[in-house]
Amino acid sequence: MTEIRVPTLGESVTEATIGRWFKKAGEAVAVDEPLVELETDKVTIEVPAPVAGTLGEIIAKDGETVAVGALLGQINDGAVAAAKPAAAAAAPAKAAAPAPAAAPAAAPAAPKVPPADAPLAPSVRKLSAESGVDASTVPGSGKDGRVTKGDMLAAIEKAASAPTPVNQPAAAVQVRAPSPADDAAREERVKMTRLRQTIARRLKDVQNTAAMLTTFNEVDMTEVMKLRALYKDTFEKKHGSKLGFMGFFTKAVVQGLKDIPAVNAEIDGSDLIYKNYYHIGVAVGTDRGLVVPVVRDCDHKSIAEIEKSIADYGRRARDGQLKIDEMQGGTFTITNGGIYGSLMSTPILNAPQSGILGMHKIQERPMVVGGKIEVRPMMYLALSYDHRVIDGKEAVTFLVRVKESLEDPARLVLDL
């Protein structure tokens, strides 16, 4: 008999929700055949069969929330009936039941807990925020009982390895008043996916904590569109990917971030962290919700390399094949509502980042150029930013830098 357990899900991810089982108890399974789909805060993953055999008892049912290491089910060797292993598994489970009761007895021997007003190290605060483990409940081994980074890592590992289901919702539940009978009969109630719950929680957290506001500008896309029309066929033949606008916007953003470092910074307690690297997140809409894969070190990448990365991420995001580490570590985000027809919007920050650029629909409008009215392809740009980190002057200057780079693409090539 082989156990099926929740695999390690990635940095700061300690639990998942059972999406669906692909097999039923008693069905034959092959090695590496997908058995069950898990939904985490960030991605959906499939757990393959570690060995060939027959699927025995399914411990974690569809919709249940389980921690890393939790028992999902069992695979029996050959065609052994599932009922026997299930009965055998029940006995150890009962025998192990008293184990949690023994925990309070060991409590007096635990290291002393630090005072409630003891300051926490930045690394401890960050681990606490990412994992959800309350640092005030962790016994400290540092001076005067203070909690160290090692204490936090040990506590997170202990919580993650607990093989018991976790029934905590990913976001606060908002209860609505019941509908009239006639309306209720025409409603459809669908449980929110774990990803959608996480999106809801994170976006609301940003509004509650950041001093967020948005500044606007508009960019004349004439020169970029001319350049794209001139070279798009040659570009696709050489690089194997289409030449879009995201490569130009990403390079323009990097130029702006170099000029205005505050837009590439974030708050950590009472400190500001200025990042001298440029990992740009690109928001991608999928049928499961919005995900933001990160193109790393964009200052060292060509437009062609950026376009290839974005195309690959977009394709894999829609197929649910993104890895967790591909969506972490971003320093700034770009979102393009224009592909859906949006003319103007105010994007919400992607915490803990301090800025996000919103692209919109390109629309021909009459513009005054050199004293004459001309029809130009114009796009509204929106920069939402955290006013705690970025002053209004810096935000406006950054947006102007992006506008200047796009209206004169040669600046991107010459690094001006």
C-alpha positions in Angstrom: 0.0 0.0 0.0 1.3 3.5 -0.9 0.1 6.7 0.6 -0.8 9.7 -1.6 0.0 13.0 0.2 -0.1 16.7 -0.6 3.3 17.6 -2.1 5.3 20.7 -1.2 3.4 23.5 -2.9 6.0 26.3 -3.0 7.2 29.3 -1.0 4.6 30.6 1.5 1.9 28.1 0.3 0.9 25.8 3.2 -2.5 24.5 2.1 -4.7 23.6 -0.9 -8.3 22.7 -1.8 -9.3 19.5 -3.4 -10.5 20.4 -6.9 -11.6 17.0 -8.1 -10.4 13.4 -8.2 -9.8 12.0 -11.7 -10.2 8.4 -10.5 -12.7 6.6 -8.3 -11.9 4.1 -5.5 -11.2 0.7 -7.0 -10.0 1.9 -10.4 -6.6 1.0 -11.8 -4.0 3.7 -12.0 -0.7 3.8 -13.8 2.6 5.4 -12.6 2.6 9.2 -13.0 -1.1 9.2 -14.1 -2.9 12.3 -12.7 -5.0 11.4 -9.7 -6.3 14.5 -8.1 -6.4 18.3 -8.8 -5.3 20.7 -6.1 -6.2 24.4 -6.1 -3.8 26.6 -4.2 -3.8 30.4 -3.6 -1.8 30.8 -6.8 -2.0 27.9 -9.2 -3.8 24.6 -9.9 -1.6 21.5 -9.8 -2.2 17.8 -10.5 -0.9 15.1 -8.1 0.4 12.1 -10.1 0.3 8.5 -8.9 3.6 7.5 -7.3 3.1 3.8 -8.2 0.9 1.7 -10.3 -2.0 -0.3 -8.7 -5.6 0.3 -7.6 -6.9 3.4 -6.0 -7.9 2.5 -2.5 -9.7 4.7 0.0 -10.0 8.4 -0.8 -9.4 10.3 2.4 -9.8 13.9 1.3 -13.0 14.5 -0.6 -13.7 17.2 -3.3 -13.9 20.7 -1.8 -11.9 19.9 1.4 -9.0 22.1 2.4 -5.8 20.2 3.3 -2.3 21.2 4.5 1.0 20.2 2.9 1.7 16.6 3.8 -1.9 15.7 4.4 -3.0 12.2 3.5 -5.2 12.3 0.3 -5.7 8.6 -0.3 -4.0 5.3 -0.8 -2.9 3.1 -3.7 -3.1 -0.7 -3.3 -0.7 -3.0 -5.1 -2.4 -4.9 -8.0 -6.2 -5.3 -7.9 -6.6 -5.7 -4.1 -10.1 -4.5 -3.0 -10.2 -1.0 -1.6 -12.3 -2.0 1.4 -9.6 -3.9 3.3 -6.9 -1.2 3.3 -9.6 1.3 4.2 -10.5 -0.8 7.3 -6.8 -1.3 8.1 -6.2 2.5 7.9 -9.1 3.2 10.3 -7.4 1.3 13.2 -4.1 3.3 13.1 -6.2 6.4 12.8 -8.0 5.6 16.0 -4.9 4.6 17.8 -3.3 7.9 16.8 -6.2 10.0 18.0 -4.9 10.5 21.6 -1.7 12.0 20.2 -2.9 15.6 19.9 -4.1 15.5 23.6 -0.6 14.9 24.7 0.5 18.3 23.3 -0.7 20.4 26.3 1.4 18.2 28.7 4.6 19.3 26.9 3.6 23.0 27.1 5.4 23.8 30.4 8.7 22.7 28.9 8.4 25.1 25.9 10.8 28.0 25.6 9.6 31.2 27.1 7.4 33.5 25.0 8.8 37.0 24.4 7.0 40.0 25.9 4.0 41.3 23.8 5.8 44.6 23.1 9.1 43.0 22.0 10.1 44.4 18.6 10.1 41.8 15.8 12.9 41.6 13.2 11.9 42.5 9.6 12.6 38.9 8.5 10.3 37.6 11.2 7.5 40.1 10.3 7.8 39.1 6.6 7.6 35.4 7.3 4.6 35.9 9.6 2.8 37.9 7.0 3.5 35.4 4.2 2.7 32.2 6.1 -0.1 33.4 8.4 1.7 32.1 11.5 1.3 34.6 14.3 4.8 35.4 15.6 3.4 36.2 19.0 2.5 32.6 19.5 5.9 31.2 18.6 8.3 30.4 21.4 11.5 32.4 21.0 15.0 31.1 21.3 16.8 34.5 20.9 17.9 37.0 23.5 15.2 37.7 26.1 13.0 35.1 24.4 12.8 37.0 21.2 11.6 35.2 18.1 14.3 34.5 15.5 14.0 33.7 11.8 14.9 30.1 12.6 12.1 29.9 15.2 9.6 31.2 12.6 10.8 28.7 9.9 10.5 25.8 12.4 7.0 26.9 13.3 6.0 27.2 9.7 7.4 23.8 8.9 5.6 22.3 11.8 2.3 23.9 10.8 2.8 22.9 7.1 3.6 19.2 7.9 0.4 18.7 10.0 -1.4 15.9 8.1 -4.9 17.1 9.2 -7.4 18.9 7.0 -7.5 22.7 7.5 -11.0 24.2 7.4 -10.1 27.8 7.4 -11.5 29.9 4.5 -9.1 31.8 2.2 -11.1 35.0 2.6 -13.6 36.4 4.9 -17.2 35.2 4.1 -19.7 37.9 3.2 -23.2 36.7 4.1 -26.1 38.1 2.0 -29.7 38.3 2.8 -31.8 35.5 1.4 -33.5 36.1 -1.9 -37.3 35.9 -2.4 -38.4 32.4 -3.4 -39.1 33.4 -7.0 -35.6 34.9 -7.4 -33.8 32.1 -5.5 -35.2 29.5 -8.0 -33.4 31.3 -10.8 -30.1 31.7 -9.0 -27.1 29.5 -9.3 -24.8 29.1 -6.3 -21.2 28.2 -7.1 -18.4 27.8 -4.6 -15.6 30.3 -5.1 -12.3 28.7 -6.2 -9.4 29.1 -3.9 -7.7 31.4 -6.4 -10.7 33.7 -6.6 -11.0 33.8 -2.8 -7.3 34.8 -2.6 -7.7 37.4 -5.3 -10.6 38.9 -3.3 -8.7 38.9 0.0 -5.5 40.4 -1.4 -7.2 43.2 -3.4 -9.2 44.2 -0.3 -6.1 44.1 1.9 -4.4 46.5 -0.5 -7.2 49.0 -0.3 -7.3 48.7 3.5 -3.5 49.2 4.0 -2.0 51.2 1.1 -2.5 54.9 0.5 -3.5 54.2 -3.1 -4.4 56.7 -5.8 -4.1 56.9 -9.6 -2.6 59.5 -12.0 -3.3 59.5 -15.7 -1.6 60.5 -18.9 -2.1 59.7 -22.6 0.4 58.4 -25.2 0.5 58.9 -28.9 1.1 55.4 -30.3 1.9 56.5 -33.8 5.7 55.8 -33.8 5.4 52.5 -32.0 2.7 51.3 -34.4 4.8 52.4 -37.4 7.8 50.5 -36.0 5.7 47.4 -35.3 4.0 47.4 -38.8 7.4 47.8 -40.5 9.2 44.9 -38.7 6.5 42.6 -37.4 6.9 40.0 -40.3 10.7 40.0 -40.1 10.5 39.8 -36.3 8.2 36.8 -36.3 10.3 34.9 -38.9 13.5 35.5 -36.9 12.3 35.1 -33.3 9.3 32.8 -33.8 6.9 35.0 -31.8 4.7 38.0 -32.7 5.8 41.5 -32.1 3.2 43.1 -29.7 3.1 46.2 -27.6 4.0 44.6 -24.3 7.7 44.4 -25.2 7.9 48.2 -25.8 5.9 49.0 -22.7 8.0 46.7 -20.5 11.2 48.4 -21.7 9.7 51.9 -21.3 8.7 50.9 -17.7 12.2 49.8 -16.9 13.6 53.1 -18.1 11.1 54.9 -15.9 11.9 52.7 -12.9 15.7 53.5 -13.3 14.9 57.2 -13.3 12.4 57.1 -10.4 13.6 54.3 -8.0 10.8 54.9 -5.5 8.3 53.4 -8.0 10.4 50.1 -7.7 10.4 50.2 -3.9 8.3 48.6 -1.2 7.7 49.1 2.5 9.0 46.6 5.1 7.9 47.8 8.5 9.6 51.1 9.1 12.0 50.6 6.2 11.9 51.3 2.5 13.4 48.6 0.3 14.8 50.0 -3.0 15.2 47.2 -5.6 18.0 47.5 -8.1 16.6 44.8 -10.3 13.6 44.9 -12.5 11.2 41.9 -12.4 8.1 43.0 -14.2 4.8 41.2 -13.6 2.4 40.9 -16.5 -1.3 40.4 -15.6 -2.9 37.6 -17.5 -6.6 36.8 -17.4 -7.7 33.1 -17.3 -11.0 31.3 -16.8 -9.8 30.6 -13.2 -9.0 34.3 -12.5 -6.2 36.8 -12.8 -2.6 35.6 -12.5 0.6 37.6 -12.7 3.6 35.8 -14.0 6.9 37.7 -13.7 9.5 38.4 -16.4 12.8 38.6 -14.5 15.7 41.0 -15.1 13.9 42.9 -17.9 16.8 45.4 -18.0 19.0 42.7 -19.4 16.5 41.3 -21.9 15.8 42.5 -25.4 12.3 43.2 -26.6 12.4 39.9 -28.5 13.2 38.0 -25.3 10.5 39.8 -23.3 7.9 39.1 -26.0 8.8 35.4 -26.0 8.6 35.2 -22.2 5.2 36.9 -22.1 3.8 34.7 -24.9 5.0 31.6 -23.1 3.6 32.7 -19.8 0.3 33.7 -21.3 -0.1 30.3 -23.0 0.8 28.3 -19.9 -1.4 30.5 -17.7 -4.4 29.7 -19.7 -3.6 26.0 -19.6 -3.0 26.2 -15.8 0.6 25.1 -16.2 2.4 28.0 -14.5 4.7 27.3 -11.6 4.4 29.1 -8.3 7.9 30.5 -8.4 7.1 32.1 -11.8 4.6 34.3 -10.1 6.7 35.5 -7.2 9.3 38.3 -6.7 7.8 40.9 -9.0 8.8 44.6 -8.4 6.3 46.3 -10.7 3.2 45.2 -12.6 1.7 46.0 -16.0 -2.0 45.2 -16.8 -3.6 45.6 -20.2 -7.3 46.1 -20.0 -7.2 47.4 -23.6 -7.4 43.9 -25.0 -10.9 43.7 -23.6 -11.8 47.2 -24.9 -11.3 49.2 -21.7 -10.8 52.9 -22.5 -9.8 53.9 -18.9 -9.5 52.3 -15.5 -7.8 52.6 -12.1 -5.9 49.3 -11.5 -5.4 48.0 -7.9 -1.8 47.5 -6.6 -0.3 44.1 -6.6 1.0 44.0 -3.0 3.6 44.5 -1.8 4.6 46.4 -4.9 4.1 50.2 -4.9 3.1 50.8 -8.5 1.1 49.2 -11.3 0.7 50.6 -14.9 -2.7 50.2 -16.7 -2.7 50.1 -20.5 -5.9 50.7 -22.4 -7.6 50.6 -25.8 -5.8 52.4 -28.7 -8.4 54.8 -30.1 -8.1 57.4 -32.8 -8.8 60.9 -31.6 -8.3 64.4 -33.0 -5.1 65.9 -31.5 -3.5 69.3 -32.0 0.0 68.7 -33.5 2.1 71.8 -34.5 -1.0 74.0 -34.5 -3.0 71.7 -36.7 -5.7 69.1 -35.9 -4.6 65.6 -36.8 -6.1 62.1 -36.1 -3.7 60.1 -33.9 -3.9 56.7 -32.3 -4.0 57.5 -28.6 -3.9 55.4 -25.5 -4.7 56.5 -21.9 -2.2 55.3 -19.3 -3.0 54.9 -15.6 -0.5 54.6 -12.8 -1.8 53.5 -9.5 0.7 53.9 -6.7 1.2 53.8 -3.0 1.4 57.4 -1.8 3.2 56.2 1.4 6.2 55.4 -0.8 5.8 57.5 -3.9 5.2 61.3 -4.0 2.9 62.8 -6.6 5.8 64.5 -8.4 7.6 61.1 -8.7 4.5 59.4 -9.9 3.8 62.0 -12.6 7.5 62.1 -13.7 7.5 58.3 -14.0 4.5 58.3 -16.2 5.9 61.1 -18.4 9.1 59.0 -18.8 7.1 56.1 -20.0 5.1 58.3 -22.4 8.3 59.9 -23.8 9.9 56.5 -24.4 6.9 55.2 -26.3 6.4 58.3 -28.4 10.1 58.1 -29.4 11.0 54.4 -29.5 14.6 55.2 -30.4 15.0 56.2 -26.8 14.5 52.5 -25.8 17.2 51.4 -28.2 19.7 54.1 -27.1 18.9 53.7 -23.4 17.9 57.3 -23.0 
